[in-house]
Amino acid sequence: MDTRPLISVVDDDESVRESLPDLLKEFGFEAQAFSSAEEFLASDSVGQTSCLLLDVAMPGMTGPDLKRELTIRRREIPIVFITAHRDENVRPRLIAQGAVECLFKPFTETDLLEALNAALHT
Amino acid sequence: MEASIPGTVPLEALLLTDELRNRPSRAPQHEEENRALVALTSALADSPQTILQTLADEVLAILDAGSAGLSLLTKDKKRFYWAAIAGAWRPHIGGGTPRDFGPCGDVLDHNIPMLFTHWERRYHYLSMALPLADEGLLVPFYVNGEAVGTIWAIAHSNSRKFDAEDLRLLESMGRFASAAYQSVDSIENLKSEITAREKAEIELRELTDSLEAQVQVRTRELRRSEALLAEAQRLSSTGSFSWRVATDEITWSEQLYRIYELEPGMPVTLQLIRTRVHPGDVSLIERMKMVHSAQGGANDFEWQYRLLMPDHSIKYMHAVAHATHDQDDQLEYIAAVQDVTARRLAEEAADKARSELSRVARVMSLGALTASIAHEVNQPLSGIMTNASTCLRMLDADPPNVHGARETARRTIRDGHRATEVITRLRTLFTKKDDTTESVDLNEATREVIALSLNELQRNGVSLRPELADNLPLVTGDRVQLQQVIMNLLRNALESMNGVEDRTRQLLIKTEREEGARVCLSVQDAGVGFEIDNLDRLFEAFYTTKSDGMGMGLSVSRSIIENHQGRLWATRNDGPGVTFSISIPCVTRTTTDENNVDRNTISEKQRAAGGI
C-alpha cells in the first residue's frame, strides 16, 4: 500500500490539472486531478486525500461550496485554495473560514511547498 | 291723500268734481238714454258675454266722450283691470291701474263720482296711456251694494267739458250695468277668464324666462366645454379635424391651425396642407384619401409624419383617425393630430444621455477589464511556472528524468502560447475598426475624465492643475479609447503619489500643439518614480510595480495610442516623479480649428490616407 500522502487537485483549468500533479509527484506526494468539485465528490479519493488544492472560482460548485459540503460530510480535509483572481480581500476571508492558505496564480514552488507543509502538519 | 309722494301733485289738485254743478248743463237726454238702455237690454238678451263692451260703446256714444270703459277689481283686490274700453283707449283693453294709487281707487275710497283733469300729473303711469285725458269722469260700480269697479268716460280735448247731465247719464248706465253684472254669469266667467289669462300670461312669461335662463346656462356650459376642449387641445398640443367623405369637406380645429402655423379659418385644401407637410412624408389626410380611394369602407388610422415649417424646423406628428357617421348617416372621419415634437426631442435627448452613460461606464471599466484579462493570463502563467519547476526537478534528479523534463518543457511552451493568445485577443479588442472613429477634442475628452476622477483626486489629497491649450486642433479616433488611456495615466499618477507625504501631491495635465501637425497630452506626477533604468519597460505586458497590478494598463494604453498613429512614452521629471506623454497627429485640414468639422469628410479623408 502506498504510504505517500495523496494530494488532490480540483481545478477547471486544464494547464493546472496537467502541470500541478507532476510537480506534486516530484515533491514526493501522490497526486490526482479533478476538473470539478462534483467529480471529486463522486470519486473514492475523498476518504484518502490528505490535502486538497482547490480552485476558488469554478463553473457549478465553487471551491468554498466544496469546502462546506465536506464539512457537512464530516470529511475535514486541509484545504489550500488556489486562484487566478488576485483579490487581496479574498485571502484573509478564506483563511478565516478555515482554509490553510490561499495562493494566487502564478505561485512559486516555494510558496506551494510551504502551504502543503502547513496543511499536512495541522 | 298721498300728497307726500315726491314729484306728484295732491289728489285735490286733480279734481274738478265741484265744477260739475257750476258748469252750464245741457238738457236731459232722456231719449238718448232710453235708446242706450234698450240697446243694453237687447245686448243682455242676445250676447251677454259682450255686455260690458256694449256698455262701454253706449257710454262713449251717449256722453260723446273720447274714450269710455269699465274697470273691475281683480280677485286679489290689488289692481283694477280694464275689462272693456271703447274709443281712443280701446287698444289698452287688458291694462289697468293699481288699487291703492289711481283714479279708480280714489273713487272707491270716497265712494263718490269724481271728475279728474290731467291725472297723469299725480299718476305718472297714466302718461303712458295715450292720448292723454284732459278730463276723466268716473262713477263707482256696485255689485250687491259693494263697489267692485268704476265706469268712466274721458275727454281727450279741452273743447269737451263734462257736466251734470253727463254725470247723471253715467250713473244711470252704471246702475243698469250693476244689474246686468249681477245677472250675467258670463261676467264672472269673464273675470276668471281674464284672471286665468293673466295667470297664464305670467306662467308663460315665467316659463319663457326660465327657458331663456336654461338656454343661457346651456350656452355658457357649451362655451365652457368648447373653451375646455380648446384649452385641452392647446395643452396637449393636439389638434383635431373632421373629413366628410361625401362632400370632401375638411374642418380643422383652431389648435390644428396653430400646430400647422396657419391662419385660423383658412379654407383647408390638400395644397395648403402640402405647404407644411415634409416633402418626404405623407400626411394623415393624404393617407386616408389614398386608402379610401383604394379600398373604400370605414377604416381606423394611426399615422406618423413630419411637418417642415417655413423656418426649416421639423415637427413630428402622431395622428389617429376614426370612422363614424354624421347625423345624415354620411361617412365622416374624426381625427386627432398630436404634435409630439417635444416628446421626440426628449426621447432623443434621453437616448443620447443613455449612450453617454454607457460610454462613461466603458471609460471607467478599463480597470475591470484588466482584472478579467489578468485572470485569463494568470491561468497559463501558473502552468508555465509549475511546469518549469517540475522540469528543473526532473533534470536535477539522479538519474535525470530527461523524458519527463522534455515533456514538461513542451507543456511550458504550450502554456506560453496560450498566454500570448490572450494578449493577441486583447490587442484585437482594442484595434477593432468599428464606427467609433470621430473628431475628438482632446481638451474636452480630458475635462470629462477629470470630472469622472474628481472624487478620487480629492480622496487622495491630490491637487490637479490642468493646462489645456486654447484652439487645440482636433484629432481623429475613438473617443472612448483615448479617454481610457487618459484615465489610466491619471490613475497611475494618482497611485504613484500615494505614499508621498513630504511634498504637495501635484498632478499636471497639459495639452499643447506640436510641430508637424500633432497634438501632445502629458500627465506629470510628483510620485515615487520607477527604480528601473529603461522606462520603456513600463509598457511591456505584465510589467508591474504595484503589488496588486497586472502590468496591463500601460501596455494596453500604448496599443491604443499606436493604433491612433501616435506615441506613448514616459520621461523622468527634473524633480520627483514621472511624466507620461501622448503625441497624436491632428486632422490636417485648414478648417481643423473649427469644432463643427464635417465628420464624414474627415473619416473619408482618413480612410483614403489609409488611416485607422
Contacts between the chains, C-beta under 8 A, distances in Angstrom:
chain1	res1	chain2	res2	distance
A	13	B	379	4.7
A	13	B	382	7.7
A	13	B	383	7.7
A	15	B	379	6.3
A	15	B	380	5.6
A	15	B	382	7.1
A	15	B	383	3.1
A	15	B	411	7.4
A	15	B	414	7.8
A	15	B	415	5.0
A	15	B	418	6.8
A	16	B	379	7.0
A	16	B	382	5.9
A	16	B	383	6.1
A	16	B	386	7.4
A	18	B	383	7.0
A	18	B	411	6.1
A	19	B	382	7.8
A	19	B	383	4.7
A	19	B	386	3.9
A	19	B	387	4.6
A	19	B	390	6.6
A	19	B	408	7.2
A	19	B	411	6.2
A	19	B	415	7.6
A	20	B	386	5.5
A	22	B	386	7.8
A	22	B	387	7.7
A	22	B	390	4.7
A	22	B	404	7.3
A	22	B	408	6.2
A	23	B	386	5.1
A	23	B	387	7.9
A	23	B	389	5.5
A	23	B	390	4.3
A	23	B	393	7.3
A	26	B	389	7.8
A	26	B	390	5.5
A	26	B	393	4.1
A	26	B	394	6.6
A	26	B	397	7.9
A	82	B	382	7.7
A	84	B	374	7.6
A	84	B	375	4.8
A	84	B	376	7.8
A	84	B	378	3.7
A	84	B	379	5.1
A	84	B	382	6.7
A	85	B	371	7.5
A	85	B	374	7.7
A	85	B	375	5.0
A	85	B	378	7.8
A	86	B	374	6.3
A	86	B	378	7.3
A	86	B	548	6.1
A	86	B	550	7.5
A	88	B	548	6.1
A	104	B	378	7.6
A	105	B	378	4.6
A	105	B	379	6.6
A	105	B	381	6.8
A	105	B	382	3.5
A	106	B	378	6.2
A	106	B	381	4.1
A	106	B	382	4.1
A	106	B	384	6.9
A	106	B	385	4.3
A	106	B	386	7.8
A	107	B	382	7.0
A	107	B	385	7.2
A	108	B	385	6.7
A	108	B	389	7.6
A	109	B	385	7.8
A	109	B	386	7.5
A	109	B	389	4.0
